[in-house]
Amino acid sequence: MVVGWYHSHPGFGCWLSGVDMNTQQSFEALSDRASLEDEEKMTPEQLAIKNVGKMDPKRHLGEHVDELMTSNITQSLGAMLHSVVFT
């Protein structure tokens, strides 16, 4: 027995494509029900909870690189300056 299925179109809004409709009809031939969630109306917290375990961590590596690099460089320079002895 199929209780339901989940499929998303990240970044494209909330809609059922023709393939989605066909899948819905195939999986639940006796029931016409489908559920849509509009992720654009969810808070960041709701999205994070909804997507636990579904996000590819490698995909998000580049998002904060500039911020992390700046922080690391600043910390490294600060440590070097504190350790320099001027004579």
PDB file of N, CA, C and O in Angstrom:
ATOM      1  N   MET A   1       0.840  -1.188   0.000  1.00  0.00           N
ATOM      2  CA  MET A   1       0.000   0.000   0.000  1.00  0.00           C
ATOM      3  C   MET A   1       0.881   1.246   0.000  1.00  0.00           C
ATOM      4  O   MET A   1       1.754   1.388   0.856  1.00  0.00           O
ATOM      5  N   VAL A   2       0.666   2.118  -0.922  1.00  0.00           N
ATOM      6  CA  VAL A   2       1.392   3.381  -0.975  1.00  0.00           C
ATOM      7  C   VAL A   2       0.591   4.413  -0.202  1.00  0.00           C
ATOM      8  O   VAL A   2      -0.577   4.662  -0.501  1.00  0.00           O
ATOM      9  N   VAL A   3       1.233   5.015   0.799  1.00  0.00           N
ATOM     10  CA  VAL A   3       0.564   6.042   1.589  1.00  0.00           C
ATOM     11  C   VAL A   3       0.702   7.393   0.903  1.00  0.00           C
ATOM     12  O   VAL A   3      -0.210   8.218   0.954  1.00  0.00           O
ATOM     13  N   GLY A   4       1.828   7.613   0.270  1.00  0.00           N
ATOM     14  CA  GLY A   4       2.057   8.873  -0.420  1.00  0.00           C
ATOM     15  C   GLY A   4       3.458   8.913  -0.983  1.00  0.00           C
ATOM     16  O   GLY A   4       4.221   7.957  -0.842  1.00  0.00           O
ATOM     17  N   TRP A   5       3.793   9.999  -1.610  1.00  0.00           N
ATOM     18  CA  TRP A   5       5.132  10.169  -2.157  1.00  0.00           C
ATOM     19  C   TRP A   5       5.498  11.634  -2.074  1.00  0.00           C
ATOM     20  O   TRP A   5       4.633  12.507  -1.993  1.00  0.00           O
ATOM     21  N   TYR A   6       6.796  11.888  -2.096  1.00  0.00           N
ATOM     22  CA  TYR A   6       7.296  13.260  -1.991  1.00  0.00           C
ATOM     23  C   TYR A   6       8.218  13.556  -3.160  1.00  0.00           C
ATOM     24  O   TYR A   6       9.039  12.722  -3.544  1.00  0.00           O
ATOM     25  N   HIS A   7       8.080  14.734  -3.715  1.00  0.00           N
ATOM     26  CA  HIS A   7       8.926  15.177  -4.818  1.00  0.00           C
ATOM     27  C   HIS A   7       8.932  16.697  -4.789  1.00  0.00           C
ATOM     28  O   HIS A   7       7.901  17.309  -4.511  1.00  0.00           O
ATOM     29  N   SER A   8      10.069  17.319  -5.070  1.00  0.00           N
ATOM     30  CA  SER A   8      10.109  18.782  -5.043  1.00  0.00           C
ATOM     31  C   SER A   8      10.789  19.329  -6.286  1.00  0.00           C
ATOM     32  O   SER A   8      11.472  18.615  -7.020  1.00  0.00           O
ATOM     33  N   HIS A   9      10.580  20.616  -6.493  1.00  0.00           N
ATOM     34  CA  HIS A   9      11.211  21.358  -7.580  1.00  0.00           C
ATOM     35  C   HIS A   9      11.954  22.534  -6.932  1.00  0.00           C
ATOM     36  O   HIS A   9      11.487  23.669  -7.019  1.00  0.00           O
ATOM     37  N   PRO A  10      13.104  22.286  -6.282  1.00  0.00           N
ATOM     38  CA  PRO A  10      13.797  23.358  -5.552  1.00  0.00           C
ATOM     39  C   PRO A  10      14.099  24.566  -6.438  1.00  0.00           C
ATOM     40  O   PRO A  10      14.671  24.444  -7.521  1.00  0.00           O
ATOM     41  N   GLY A  11      13.700  25.715  -5.948  1.00  0.00           N
ATOM     42  CA  GLY A  11      13.970  26.952  -6.663  1.00  0.00           C
ATOM     43  C   GLY A  11      12.991  27.282  -7.774  1.00  0.00           C
ATOM     44  O   GLY A  11      13.108  28.334  -8.403  1.00  0.00           O
ATOM     45  N   PHE A  12      12.034  26.412  -8.028  1.00  0.00           N
ATOM     46  CA  PHE A  12      11.091  26.647  -9.121  1.00  0.00           C
ATOM     47  C   PHE A  12       9.667  26.902  -8.633  1.00  0.00           C
ATOM     48  O   PHE A  12       8.750  26.995  -9.449  1.00  0.00           O
ATOM     49  N   GLY A  13       9.464  27.015  -7.331  1.00  0.00           N
ATOM     50  CA  GLY A  13       8.129  27.242  -6.814  1.00  0.00           C
ATOM     51  C   GLY A  13       7.366  25.950  -6.595  1.00  0.00           C
ATOM     52  O   GLY A  13       7.914  24.854  -6.714  1.00  0.00           O
ATOM     53  N   CYS A  14       6.109  26.102  -6.278  1.00  0.00           N
ATOM     54  CA  CYS A  14       5.268  24.967  -5.908  1.00  0.00           C
ATOM     55  C   CYS A  14       4.277  24.668  -7.030  1.00  0.00           C
ATOM     56  O   CYS A  14       3.390  25.478  -7.302  1.00  0.00           O
ATOM     57  N   TRP A  15       4.419  23.518  -7.680  1.00  0.00           N
ATOM     58  CA  TRP A  15       3.538  23.156  -8.784  1.00  0.00           C
ATOM     59  C   TRP A  15       3.663  21.673  -9.077  1.00  0.00           C
ATOM     60  O   TRP A  15       4.664  21.048  -8.728  1.00  0.00           O
ATOM     61  N   LEU A  16       2.659  21.114  -9.712  1.00  0.00           N
ATOM     62  CA  LEU A  16       2.693  19.718 -10.156  1.00  0.00           C
ATOM     63  C   LEU A  16       2.883  19.701 -11.668  1.00  0.00           C
ATOM     64  O   LEU A  16       2.063  20.245 -12.407  1.00  0.00           O
ATOM     65  N   SER A  17       3.963  19.077 -12.127  1.00  0.00           N
ATOM     66  CA  SER A  17       4.194  18.957 -13.568  1.00  0.00           C
ATOM     67  C   SER A  17       3.328  17.835 -14.125  1.00  0.00           C
ATOM     68  O   SER A  17       2.680  17.109 -13.371  1.00  0.00           O
ATOM     69  N   GLY A  18       3.319  17.697 -15.434  1.00  0.00           N
ATOM     70  CA  GLY A  18       2.590  16.596 -16.066  1.00  0.00           C
ATOM     71  C   GLY A  18       3.105  15.247 -15.597  1.00  0.00           C
ATOM     72  O   GLY A  18       2.327  14.321 -15.369  1.00  0.00           O
ATOM     73  N   VAL A  19       4.427  15.138 -15.453  1.00  0.00           N
ATOM     74  CA  VAL A  19       5.023  13.891 -14.954  1.00  0.00           C
ATOM     75  C   VAL A  19       4.578  13.634 -13.519  1.00  0.00           C
ATOM     76  O   VAL A  19       4.279  12.497 -13.155  1.00  0.00           O
ATOM     77  N   ASP A  20       4.532  14.700 -12.696  1.00  0.00           N
ATOM     78  CA  ASP A  20       4.074  14.557 -11.309  1.00  0.00           C
ATOM     79  C   ASP A  20       2.627  14.073 -11.255  1.00  0.00           C
ATOM     80  O   ASP A  20       2.282  13.204 -10.454  1.00  0.00           O
ATOM     81  N   MET A  21       1.800  14.637 -12.104  1.00  0.00           N
ATOM     82  CA  MET A  21       0.393  14.222 -12.139  1.00  0.00           C
ATOM     83  C   MET A  21       0.278  12.752 -12.541  1.00  0.00           C
ATOM     84  O   MET A  21      -0.520  12.008 -11.971  1.00  0.00           O
ATOM     85  N   ASN A  22       1.076  12.338 -13.521  1.00  0.00           N
ATOM     86  CA  ASN A  22       1.078  10.952 -13.970  1.00  0.00           C
ATOM     87  C   ASN A  22       1.552  10.024 -12.850  1.00  0.00           C
ATOM     88  O   ASN A  22       0.982   8.955 -12.631  1.00  0.00           O
ATOM     89  N   THR A  23       2.602  10.450 -12.149  1.00  0.00           N
ATOM     90  CA  THR A  23       3.115   9.664 -11.021  1.00  0.00           C
ATOM     91  C   THR A  23       2.053   9.535  -9.937  1.00  0.00           C
ATOM     92  O   THR A  23       1.833   8.452  -9.394  1.00  0.00           O
ATOM     93  N   GLN A  24       1.395  10.656  -9.629  1.00  0.00           N
ATOM     94  CA  GLN A  24       0.336  10.651  -8.624  1.00  0.00           C
ATOM     95  C   GLN A  24      -0.766   9.669  -9.010  1.00  0.00           C
ATOM     96  O   GLN A  24      -1.223   8.886  -8.178  1.00  0.00           O
ATOM     97  N   GLN A  25      -1.183   9.712 -10.250  1.00  0.00           N
ATOM     98  CA  GLN A  25      -2.251   8.822 -10.712  1.00  0.00           C
ATOM     99  C   GLN A  25      -1.811   7.366 -10.690  1.00  0.00           C
ATOM    100  O   GLN A  25      -2.610   6.480 -10.388  1.00  0.00           O
ATOM    101  N   SER A  26      -0.548   7.113 -11.007  1.00  0.00           N
ATOM    102  CA  SER A  26      -0.046   5.735 -11.010  1.00  0.00           C
ATOM    103  C   SER A  26       0.054   5.164  -9.603  1.00  0.00           C
ATOM    104  O   SER A  26      -0.364   4.035  -9.347  1.00  0.00           O
ATOM    105  N   PHE A  27       0.619   5.966  -8.685  1.00  0.00           N
ATOM    106  CA  PHE A  27       0.832   5.478  -7.324  1.00  0.00           C
ATOM    107  C   PHE A  27      -0.459   5.369  -6.525  1.00  0.00           C
ATOM    108  O   PHE A  27      -0.598   4.478  -5.687  1.00  0.00           O
ATOM    109  N   GLU A  28      -1.386   6.253  -6.774  1.00  0.00           N
ATOM    110  CA  GLU A  28      -2.608   6.267  -5.981  1.00  0.00           C
ATOM    111  C   GLU A  28      -3.824   6.221  -6.901  1.00  0.00           C
ATOM    112  O   GLU A  28      -4.658   7.127  -6.900  1.00  0.00           O
ATOM    113  N   ALA A  29      -3.906   5.157  -7.677  1.00  0.00           N
ATOM    114  CA  ALA A  29      -4.966   5.017  -8.671  1.00  0.00           C
ATOM    115  C   ALA A  29      -6.362   5.078  -8.049  1.00  0.00           C
ATOM    116  O   ALA A  29      -7.310   5.489  -8.718  1.00  0.00           O
ATOM    117  N   LEU A  30      -6.503   4.685  -6.810  1.00  0.00           N
ATOM    118  CA  LEU A  30      -7.821   4.679  -6.168  1.00  0.00           C
ATOM    119  C   LEU A  30      -8.136   5.983  -5.447  1.00  0.00           C
ATOM    120  O   LEU A  30      -9.252   6.178  -4.966  1.00  0.00           O
ATOM    121  N   SER A  31      -7.156   6.871  -5.373  1.00  0.00           N
ATOM    122  CA  SER A  31      -7.359   8.117  -4.645  1.00  0.00           C
ATOM    123  C   SER A  31      -6.798   9.277  -5.456  1.00  0.00           C
ATOM    124  O   SER A  31      -5.658   9.209  -5.916  1.00  0.00           O
ATOM    125  N   ASP A  32      -7.568  10.327  -5.637  1.00  0.00           N
ATOM    126  CA  ASP A  32      -7.138  11.483  -6.422  1.00  0.00           C
ATOM    127  C   ASP A  32      -6.408  12.536  -5.592  1.00  0.00           C
ATOM    128  O   ASP A  32      -6.107  13.617  -6.099  1.00  0.00           O
ATOM    129  N   ARG A  33      -6.122  12.242  -4.343  1.00  0.00           N
ATOM    130  CA  ARG A  33      -5.557  13.252  -3.458  1.00  0.00           C
ATOM    131  C   ARG A  33      -4.065  13.460  -3.677  1.00  0.00           C
ATOM    132  O   ARG A  33      -3.319  12.509  -3.911  1.00  0.00           O
ATOM    133  N   ALA A  34      -3.642  14.711  -3.598  1.00  0.00           N
ATOM    134  CA  ALA A  34      -2.230  15.089  -3.631  1.00  0.00           C
ATOM    135  C   ALA A  34      -2.057  16.270  -2.681  1.00  0.00           C
ATOM    136  O   ALA A  34      -3.008  17.007  -2.423  1.00  0.00           O
ATOM    137  N   SER A  35      -0.883  16.445  -2.180  1.00  0.00           N
ATOM    138  CA  SER A  35      -0.609  17.535  -1.257  1.00  0.00           C
ATOM    139  C   SER A  35       0.550  18.365  -1.788  1.00  0.00           C
ATOM    140  O   SER A  35       1.563  17.829  -2.237  1.00  0.00           O
ATOM    141  N   LEU A  36       0.386  19.679  -1.730  1.00  0.00           N
ATOM    142  CA  LEU A  36       1.444  20.591  -2.149  1.00  0.00           C
ATOM    143  C   LEU A  36       1.864  21.450  -0.972  1.00  0.00           C
ATOM    144  O   LEU A  36       1.022  21.900  -0.195  1.00  0.00           O
ATOM    145  N   GLU A  37       3.164  21.678  -0.838  1.00  0.00           N
ATOM    146  CA  GLU A  37       3.681  22.594   0.165  1.00  0.00           C
ATOM    147  C   GLU A  37       4.443  23.685  -0.561  1.00  0.00           C
ATOM    148  O   GLU A  37       5.333  23.397  -1.362  1.00  0.00           O
ATOM    149  N   ASP A  38       4.106  24.920  -0.290  1.00  0.00           N
ATOM    150  CA  ASP A  38       4.810  26.031  -0.915  1.00  0.00           C
ATOM    151  C   ASP A  38       5.988  26.416  -0.030  1.00  0.00           C
ATOM    152  O   ASP A  38       5.827  27.105   0.977  1.00  0.00           O
ATOM    153  N   GLU A  39       7.180  25.961  -0.423  1.00  0.00           N
ATOM    154  CA  GLU A  39       8.369  26.199   0.386  1.00  0.00           C
ATOM    155  C   GLU A  39       8.726  27.677   0.461  1.00  0.00           C
ATOM    156  O   GLU A  39       9.414  28.093   1.393  1.00  0.00           O
ATOM    157  N   GLU A  40       8.278  28.467  -0.487  1.00  0.00           N
ATOM    158  CA  GLU A  40       8.578  29.896  -0.463  1.00  0.00           C
ATOM    159  C   GLU A  40       7.859  30.610   0.676  1.00  0.00           C
ATOM    160  O   GLU A  40       8.261  31.705   1.069  1.00  0.00           O
ATOM    161  N   LYS A  41       6.805  30.006   1.207  1.00  0.00           N
ATOM    162  CA  LYS A  41       6.060  30.616   2.307  1.00  0.00           C
ATOM    163  C   LYS A  41       6.518  30.098   3.669  1.00  0.00           C
ATOM    164  O   LYS A  41       6.004  30.531   4.700  1.00  0.00           O
ATOM    165  N   MET A  42       7.483  29.172   3.678  1.00  0.00           N
ATOM    166  CA  MET A  42       7.985  28.613   4.930  1.00  0.00           C
ATOM    167  C   MET A  42       9.076  29.514   5.503  1.00  0.00           C
ATOM    168  O   MET A  42       9.815  30.168   4.766  1.00  0.00           O
ATOM    169  N   THR A  43       9.162  29.535   6.829  1.00  0.00           N
ATOM    170  CA  THR A  43      10.245  30.260   7.483  1.00  0.00           C
ATOM    171  C   THR A  43      11.535  29.467   7.289  1.00  0.00           C
ATOM    172  O   THR A  43      11.483  28.274   6.991  1.00  0.00           O
ATOM    173  N   PRO A  44      12.686  30.109   7.454  1.00  0.00           N
ATOM    174  CA  PRO A  44      13.950  29.371   7.347  1.00  0.00           C
ATOM    175  C   PRO A  44      14.017  28.187   8.321  1.00  0.00           C
ATOM    176  O   PRO A  44      14.586  27.144   7.998  1.00  0.00           O
ATOM    177  N   GLU A  45      13.435  28.353   9.508  1.00  0.00           N
ATOM    178  CA  GLU A  45      13.426  27.274  10.492  1.00  0.00           C
ATOM    179  C   GLU A  45      12.583  26.093  10.010  1.00  0.00           C
ATOM    180  O   GLU A  45      12.990  24.939  10.148  1.00  0.00           O
ATOM    181  N   GLN A  46      11.409  26.380   9.446  1.00  0.00           N
ATOM    182  CA  GLN A  46      10.546  25.312   8.932  1.00  0.00           C
ATOM    183  C   GLN A  46      11.226  24.562   7.790  1.00  0.00           C
ATOM    184  O   GLN A  46      11.147  23.336   7.714  1.00  0.00           O
ATOM    185  N   LEU A  47      11.893  25.300   6.906  1.00  0.00           N
ATOM    186  CA  LEU A  47      12.605  24.662   5.799  1.00  0.00           C
ATOM    187  C   LEU A  47      13.744  23.785   6.299  1.00  0.00           C
ATOM    188  O   LEU A  47      13.951  22.680   5.798  1.00  0.00           O
ATOM    189  N   ALA A  48      14.487  24.283   7.292  1.00  0.00           N
ATOM    190  CA  ALA A  48      15.606  23.507   7.834  1.00  0.00           C
ATOM    191  C   ALA A  48      15.106  22.201   8.428  1.00  0.00           C
ATOM    192  O   ALA A  48      15.708  21.150   8.209  1.00  0.00           O
ATOM    193  N   ILE A  49      14.012  22.255   9.175  1.00  0.00           N
ATOM    194  CA  ILE A  49      13.444  21.043   9.781  1.00  0.00           C
ATOM    195  C   ILE A  49      12.929  20.105   8.695  1.00  0.00           C
ATOM    196  O   ILE A  49      13.156  18.896   8.759  1.00  0.00           O
ATOM    197  N   LYS A  50      12.245  20.649   7.710  1.00  0.00           N
ATOM    198  CA  LYS A  50      11.680  19.837   6.629  1.00  0.00           C
ATOM    199  C   LYS A  50      12.768  19.130   5.821  1.00  0.00           C
ATOM    200  O   LYS A  50      12.564  18.010   5.352  1.00  0.00           O
ATOM    201  N   ASN A  51      13.917  19.778   5.657  1.00  0.00           N
ATOM    202  CA  ASN A  51      14.968  19.248   4.795  1.00  0.00           C
ATOM    203  C   ASN A  51      16.090  18.526   5.531  1.00  0.00           C
ATOM    204  O   ASN A  51      17.137  18.254   4.942  1.00  0.00           O
ATOM    205  N   VAL A  52      15.887  18.212   6.809  1.00  0.00           N
ATOM    206  CA  VAL A  52      16.921  17.486   7.554  1.00  0.00           C
ATOM    207  C   VAL A  52      17.250  16.192   6.827  1.00  0.00           C
ATOM    208  O   VAL A  52      16.362  15.392   6.528  1.00  0.00           O
ATOM    209  N   GLY A  53      18.530  15.993   6.545  1.00  0.00           N
ATOM    210  CA  GLY A  53      18.979  14.778   5.885  1.00  0.00           C
ATOM    211  C   GLY A  53      18.770  14.757   4.385  1.00  0.00           C
ATOM    212  O   GLY A  53      19.162  13.795   3.725  1.00  0.00           O
ATOM    213  N   LYS A  54      18.163  15.792   3.832  1.00  0.00           N
ATOM    214  CA  LYS A  54      17.870  15.812   2.397  1.00  0.00           C
ATOM    215  C   LYS A  54      18.795  16.748   1.623  1.00  0.00           C
ATOM    216  O   LYS A  54      18.782  16.754   0.392  1.00  0.00           O
ATOM    217  N   MET A  55      19.594  17.535   2.333  1.00  0.00           N
ATOM    218  CA  MET A  55      20.453  18.497   1.659  1.00  0.00           C
ATOM    219  C   MET A  55      21.850  17.919   1.456  1.00  0.00           C
ATOM    220  O   MET A  55      22.394  17.270   2.350  1.00  0.00           O
ATOM    221  N   ASP A  56      22.422  18.152   0.296  1.00  0.00           N
ATOM    222  CA  ASP A  56      23.777  17.713  -0.010  1.00  0.00           C
ATOM    223  C   ASP A  56      24.748  18.744   0.561  1.00  0.00           C
ATOM    224  O   ASP A  56      24.794  19.874   0.075  1.00  0.00           O
ATOM    225  N   PRO A  57      25.528  18.377   1.586  1.00  0.00           N
ATOM    226  CA  PRO A  57      26.417  19.358   2.217  1.00  0.00           C
ATOM    227  C   PRO A  57      27.451  19.928   1.247  1.00  0.00           C
ATOM    228  O   PRO A  57      27.870  21.075   1.405  1.00  0.00           O
ATOM    229  N   LYS A  58      27.865  19.157   0.257  1.00  0.00           N
ATOM    230  CA  LYS A  58      28.858  19.644  -0.706  1.00  0.00           C
ATOM    231  C   LYS A  58      28.302  20.798  -1.531  1.00  0.00           C
ATOM    232  O   LYS A  58      29.045  21.681  -1.960  1.00  0.00           O
ATOM    233  N   ARG A  59      27.017  20.783  -1.745  1.00  0.00           N
ATOM    234  CA  ARG A  59      26.382  21.821  -2.555  1.00  0.00           C
ATOM    235  C   ARG A  59      26.484  23.192  -1.889  1.00  0.00           C
ATOM    236  O   ARG A  59      26.498  24.214  -2.576  1.00  0.00           O
ATOM    237  N   HIS A  60      26.553  23.219  -0.575  1.00  0.00           N
ATOM    238  CA  HIS A  60      26.525  24.475   0.169  1.00  0.00           C
ATOM    239  C   HIS A  60      27.898  24.920   0.652  1.00  0.00           C
ATOM    240  O   HIS A  60      27.998  25.908   1.381  1.00  0.00           O
ATOM    241  N   LEU A  61      28.958  24.217   0.265  1.00  0.00           N
ATOM    242  CA  LEU A  61      30.295  24.577   0.723  1.00  0.00           C
ATOM    243  C   LEU A  61      30.698  25.982   0.295  1.00  0.00           C
ATOM    244  O   LEU A  61      31.337  26.698   1.066  1.00  0.00           O
ATOM    245  N   GLY A  62      30.343  26.383  -0.900  1.00  0.00           N
ATOM    246  CA  GLY A  62      30.771  27.674  -1.426  1.00  0.00           C
ATOM    247  C   GLY A  62      29.993  28.868  -0.921  1.00  0.00           C
ATOM    248  O   GLY A  62      30.367  30.003  -1.218  1.00  0.00           O
ATOM    249  N   GLU A  63      28.932  28.659  -0.174  1.00  0.00           N
ATOM    250  CA  GLU A  63      28.057  29.766   0.218  1.00  0.00           C
ATOM    251  C   GLU A  63      28.723  30.777   1.143  1.00  0.00           C
ATOM    252  O   GLU A  63      28.472  31.976   1.024  1.00  0.00           O
ATOM    253  N   HIS A  64      29.569  30.316   2.063  1.00  0.00           N
ATOM    254  CA  HIS A  64      30.149  31.219   3.060  1.00  0.00           C
ATOM    255  C   HIS A  64      31.670  31.256   2.982  1.00  0.00           C
ATOM    256  O   HIS A  64      32.331  31.613   3.957  1.00  0.00           O
ATOM    257  N   VAL A  65      32.228  30.892   1.836  1.00  0.00           N
ATOM    258  CA  VAL A  65      33.685  30.822   1.703  1.00  0.00           C
ATOM    259  C   VAL A  65      34.336  32.171   1.972  1.00  0.00           C
ATOM    260  O   VAL A  65      35.309  32.239   2.723  1.00  0.00           O
ATOM    261  N   ASP A  66      33.825  33.247   1.378  1.00  0.00           N
ATOM    262  CA  ASP A  66      34.436  34.567   1.565  1.00  0.00           C
ATOM    263  C   ASP A  66      34.462  34.966   3.036  1.00  0.00           C
ATOM    264  O   ASP A  66      35.477  35.443   3.544  1.00  0.00           O
ATOM    265  N   GLU A  67      33.347  34.766   3.705  1.00  0.00           N
ATOM    266  CA  GLU A  67      33.251  35.121   5.122  1.00  0.00           C
ATOM    267  C   GLU A  67      34.229  34.295   5.961  1.00  0.00           C
ATOM    268  O   GLU A  67      34.916  34.833   6.829  1.00  0.00           O
ATOM    269  N   LEU A  68      34.288  32.994   5.700  1.00  0.00           N
ATOM    270  CA  LEU A  68      35.185  32.120   6.456  1.00  0.00           C
ATOM    271  C   LEU A  68      36.651  32.441   6.177  1.00  0.00           C
ATOM    272  O   LEU A  68      37.471  32.466   7.095  1.00  0.00           O
ATOM    273  N   MET A  69      36.976  32.683   4.919  1.00  0.00           N
ATOM    274  CA  MET A  69      38.361  33.012   4.567  1.00  0.00           C
ATOM    275  C   MET A  69      38.791  34.317   5.226  1.00  0.00           C
ATOM    276  O   MET A  69      39.894  34.404   5.766  1.00  0.00           O
ATOM    277  N   THR A  70      37.933  35.329   5.188  1.00  0.00           N
ATOM    278  CA  THR A  70      38.250  36.608   5.816  1.00  0.00           C
ATOM    279  C   THR A  70      38.486  36.427   7.303  1.00  0.00           C
ATOM    280  O   THR A  70      39.438  36.978   7.857  1.00  0.00           O
ATOM    281  N   SER A  71      37.632  35.663   7.945  1.00  0.00           N
ATOM    282  CA  SER A  71      37.769  35.403   9.375  1.00  0.00           C
ATOM    283  C   SER A  71      39.078  34.675   9.677  1.00  0.00           C
ATOM    284  O   SER A  71      39.787  35.035  10.616  1.00  0.00           O
ATOM    285  N   ASN A  72      39.397  33.653   8.883  1.00  0.00           N
ATOM    286  CA  ASN A  72      40.628  32.888   9.108  1.00  0.00           C
ATOM    287  C   ASN A  72      41.867  33.739   8.880  1.00  0.00           C
ATOM    288  O   ASN A  72      42.825  33.653   9.648  1.00  0.00           O
ATOM    289  N   ILE A  73      41.862  34.563   7.829  1.00  0.00           N
ATOM    290  CA  ILE A  73      43.010  35.429   7.546  1.00  0.00           C
ATOM    291  C   ILE A  73      43.197  36.438   8.669  1.00  0.00           C
ATOM    292  O   ILE A  73      44.319  36.673   9.116  1.00  0.00           O
ATOM    293  N   THR A  74      42.097  37.036   9.126  1.00  0.00           N
ATOM    294  CA  THR A  74      42.160  38.008  10.213  1.00  0.00           C
ATOM    295  C   THR A  74      42.726  37.375  11.476  1.00  0.00           C
ATOM    296  O   THR A  74      43.576  37.966  12.143  1.00  0.00           O
ATOM    297  N   GLN A  75      42.259  36.180  11.805  1.00  0.00           N
ATOM    298  CA  GLN A  75      42.755  35.488  12.995  1.00  0.00           C
ATOM    299  C   GLN A  75      44.236  35.152  12.857  1.00  0.00           C
ATOM    300  O   GLN A  75      45.001  35.313  13.808  1.00  0.00           O
ATOM    301  N   SER A  76      44.638  34.692  11.690  1.00  0.00           N
ATOM    302  CA  SER A  76      46.046  34.330  11.465  1.00  0.00           C
ATOM    303  C   SER A  76      46.952  35.553  11.563  1.00  0.00           C
ATOM    304  O   SER A  76      47.998  35.504  12.210  1.00  0.00           O
ATOM    305  N   LEU A  77      46.553  36.649  10.923  1.00  0.00           N
ATOM    306  CA  LEU A  77      47.350  37.873  10.993  1.00  0.00           C
ATOM    307  C   LEU A  77      47.432  38.396  12.420  1.00  0.00           C
ATOM    308  O   LEU A  77      48.490  38.841  12.867  1.00  0.00           O
ATOM    309  N   GLY A  78      46.316  38.342  13.130  1.00  0.00           N
ATOM    310  CA  GLY A  78      46.306  38.777  14.526  1.00  0.00           C
ATOM    311  C   GLY A  78      47.257  37.954  15.375  1.00  0.00           C
ATOM    312  O   GLY A  78      47.985  38.505  16.200  1.00  0.00           O
ATOM    313  N   ALA A  79      47.260  36.637  15.184  1.00  0.00           N
ATOM    314  CA  ALA A  79      48.151  35.757  15.945  1.00  0.00           C
ATOM    315  C   ALA A  79      49.605  36.053  15.610  1.00  0.00           C
ATOM    316  O   ALA A  79      50.455  36.062  16.500  1.00  0.00           O
ATOM    317  N   MET A  80      49.899  36.295  14.336  1.00  0.00           N
ATOM    318  CA  MET A  80      51.282  36.600  13.942  1.00  0.00           C
ATOM    319  C   MET A  80      51.739  37.926  14.540  1.00  0.00           C
ATOM    320  O   MET A  80      52.863  38.028  15.031  1.00  0.00           O
ATOM    321  N   LEU A  81      50.883  38.940  14.503  1.00  0.00           N
ATOM    322  CA  LEU A  81      51.254  40.244  15.049  1.00  0.00           C
ATOM    323  C   LEU A  81      51.474  40.187  16.555  1.00  0.00           C
ATOM    324  O   LEU A  81      52.349  40.880  17.075  1.00  0.00           O
ATOM    325  N   HIS A  82      50.709  39.385  17.251  1.00  0.00           N
ATOM    326  CA  HIS A  82      50.870  39.258  18.703  1.00  0.00           C
ATOM    327  C   HIS A  82      52.152  38.523  19.062  1.00  0.00           C
ATOM    328  O   HIS A  82      52.678  38.691  20.163  1.00  0.00           O
ATOM    329  N   SER A  83      52.656  37.713  18.146  1.00  0.00           N
ATOM    330  CA  SER A  83      53.857  36.931  18.460  1.00  0.00           C
ATOM    331  C   SER A  83      55.150  37.603  17.991  1.00  0.00           C
ATOM    332  O   SER A  83      56.242  37.126  18.300  1.00  0.00           O
ATOM    333  N   VAL A  84      55.031  38.715  17.241  1.00  0.00           N
ATOM    334  CA  VAL A  84      56.221  39.405  16.737  1.00  0.00           C
ATOM    335  C   VAL A  84      56.825  40.262  17.843  1.00  0.00           C
ATOM    336  O   VAL A  84      56.119  40.980  18.552  1.00  0.00           O
ATOM    337  N   VAL A  85      58.128  40.172  17.973  1.00  0.00           N
ATOM    338  CA  VAL A  85      58.840  40.999  18.950  1.00  0.00           C
ATOM    339  C   VAL A  85      59.669  42.011  18.169  1.00  0.00           C
ATOM    340  O   VAL A  85      60.539  41.638  17.382  1.00  0.00           O
ATOM    341  N   PHE A  86      59.397  43.277  18.389  1.00  0.00           N
ATOM    342  CA  PHE A  86      60.149  44.336  17.709  1.00  0.00           C
ATOM    343  C   PHE A  86      61.315  44.759  18.595  1.00  0.00           C
ATOM    344  O   PHE A  86      61.126  45.036  19.779  1.00  0.00           O
ATOM    345  N   THR A  87      62.500  44.808  18.035  1.00  0.00           N
ATOM    346  CA  THR A  87      63.670  45.234  18.824  1.00  0.00           C
ATOM    347  C   THR A  87      64.303  46.463  18.236  1.00  0.00           C
ATOM    348  O   THR A  87      65.296  46.961  18.767  1.00  0.00           O
TER     349      THR A  87
END
